[in-house]
């Protein structure tokens, strides 16, 4: 059991996992890509990790918005509905349909238990087909009216506006945590960086562990060393 927990079922123990995201350009890459991992510790001197989906920008896919960790506010912004509320609606519709169908079948006269069970099974198959089409229609509507317009805009935004957008989405999550009873797991100063093929890694906003107004010598030395290539 211990071996299974530590070595096989990392997807089921995400409560004890940390996320690592690697994004940018390889030497020969024209477009950026992103790879994320879940890491849950070390077992038997081996790192226990799970690689998640690789995301790439290419000629057919001009932009992506990928949230990590507390992603519900980004999901709500992109799809127009809170993910937990959406899940509740989906589950409730299944439950209401099943209860209604079962009540109707149970009240049909002149049917024995075998016929009733057979009819219920047929109704469940019809339910699954109807709900599949229903959820596809909802997904297509959200994509057409919420997701695609934002993704299309992101594909042509200048770098500085992309940085502002990233900051706003994180800040939105922070604000929601602050004004609700949820734990404030997102908050405080927000670091923002832009990675481009031409300029490489550029800080847009960066917090420091000290008051920058009281330590001007740090920035003087840092900028001087970076410009001359000297190390102090």
N, C-alpha and C positions, 0 to 999 in steps of 0.2 A: 504493500500500500504506500509506503514512504517513497519507494522508487517511482511509482506511478505519479505521485503528487509532484515530485521534484524534477522528473525527467520527461514525462509524457503529456501532461495535461496543463501546459502553460496557458492555453486559451481559457481554461476554467478557473485559473487562479490569478486573474488580472488585478485583483484587489491588492496583491503583493508585488506588482510589477511596476517598473518604471519605463517610460517611453524615451526612445532616442530617435531623432529625426535628422537625416543627412540630406541636404539639398544643395544644388549648384550645378556647375558645369565640369565635365571631364575635359581632358586636353583636346580631344578631337570632337567634342560635342558642339553642335550649333545651337541646340535648344537645351534648356535646363531640365533636370529630372529630380525626383524626390524619392527617397527610400526611408521607411520607418521600421523600427524594431521594438519589440517588447522584451525587456530583460527582467528576470525574476530572481537573479542571484546565481550562486555557484553551488553545484552539487557534484561531489566526487571530483573536485578540482577541475570541473568543466563549467564554462559559462552556459547558463540555461537561458536561451533566447528564442524568439519566434519572429521571423521576418514577415512583415505585412506586405501589402500590395505595392508594387512599383508604379509611380505616377510619372508620366512623361509629357512634355510639350512637343508637338510636332506640327506638320503642315495641316493636319486634319483636326488638331486639338490645340487651339490658340491660347487657352487660359484655363486655370483650375483654382478653386478655393477649397482648401483642405484643412479643416479644424482638427485639433488634437485635444486630449484631456477633456476639460469641461466645454463641450461643443454645442450644448443645447441652444444657446443664443444665436450662434452662427447658423445653425440648422433652421431656427425660427426665421431669421433674417432672409435666408436663401429660399426657403420653401413656403413661408407664410403661415406656418403652423408649428406649435411646440411639439417636439417629438414624443414626449410622454402623453400629451393630450391626443395626438394622432394614434398612438398605440392603444390608448383607452377606447377611442372610438372604434378602431378596428376590432378589438376583442369584444366590445359590447354588441356590435352588429352581429357577429357570429352567435353570441349567446342569445340575443333576442330572437334571431331567426330559428335557432334550434329549439328554443322553448316554445315558440309559436307553432312550429311544424309538429313537434311532439304532442302538444296539446290538441291540435286538430286531429291527428291520427288516432290518439287515444280515445277521442270522443266519437269516432266513426262507428256506427253500428254494424253488426254482422261480420266483424273481422276478428279472427283469432289472433293470438300473440305472434305466431309465425308470420302471418300476412302483415301485421302491424310493423314488426321489425324489418321486414323486407321493404315495406313502403318507406320507413324512416331512412333506411340505407340509400334508397333511390333519391329521396329528397336531399340528403346530404351531398350526393354527387352533383345534383342540380345546383345546390347552394354553392359548392366549391367553384363550379363553372361561372355562375353569376357573379360571385364576389371577385373572382379573378379578373373578369372583364371590368367590373366596377372599379377595382383598385388600379387597374391599368389606365382607365379613363382619368381618375384623379391624379395619378402620377404624371400623365401626359399634360394635364391642365396646369399642374404646378410647374412643370418644366417649361412649358410655353409662356406662362404669364409671370413667373417669378425667377426661375433659375436662369434660363437662356438670356433674358435681357441683361441681367447682371454680368454673366460670363462674357457676353458680347462686349459690354462696356469695359470690363477688366482687360480684355484682349488688346484694347487700343489706348488704355490710360498711360500717361507718362509715369516714370518711376517714382517721382515724388508724391503723386496722387495715389499710387499703389501703396506706398508706405503709410500715407494718411489713412487709407482704408483699412489696412491691417491693424493699425493703432486703434481705430474706432471700433472694430469688431472685438478686440481684446478688452477695450475699455467698457464696451457694452456689457460683456460678461461680468466684468468687475463690478459695474454699477448694479446689475441685477443681484449679485451676491451680497452687495453692501446693504441694499434696501429690503432684502428678504430675510427669512429666518435661516437660510442655508449657510453653511460654513463658508467663510470668506477665503476660499482656496485660490482665488484670483484677485490680485489687487496690488496696490503700491505702484511705484514708478514702472513704466513699461519700456523695455528695450526694443528698438526697431532697427533693422538693418536691411539693406538692399544688396542683392548679389546680381551683377550683370556681367556679360561676357567681356565688355570693354573695360569696365572700372574695377571688377572684382568685388570684394567685400567692403561695403561702405556703411558706417554707422550713421543712422539718421537721428535716433534718440538713444542715449546711453546713460544709465544711472551709475553713480560712484558711491563707494562706501564712506566717502568723506565729503565735506563741504568744499566744492570747487572754488568758491569765492575766497576761502581762507588758505588755499594752496595753489596759488598761481604758478609757483615754481615747477609743480608737477607737469603742467601742460607746456610750460616753456621747454623743459628738458625733453618731454616726450616728443613734441613736434620737432625739436632740434635734432634729436637722435634719429627720428624717422626720416628726416630730410637728408641727413649726411650719411646715414647708414652706420653711425658709430653706436657702440654698446657701452653703457656706463653701469 
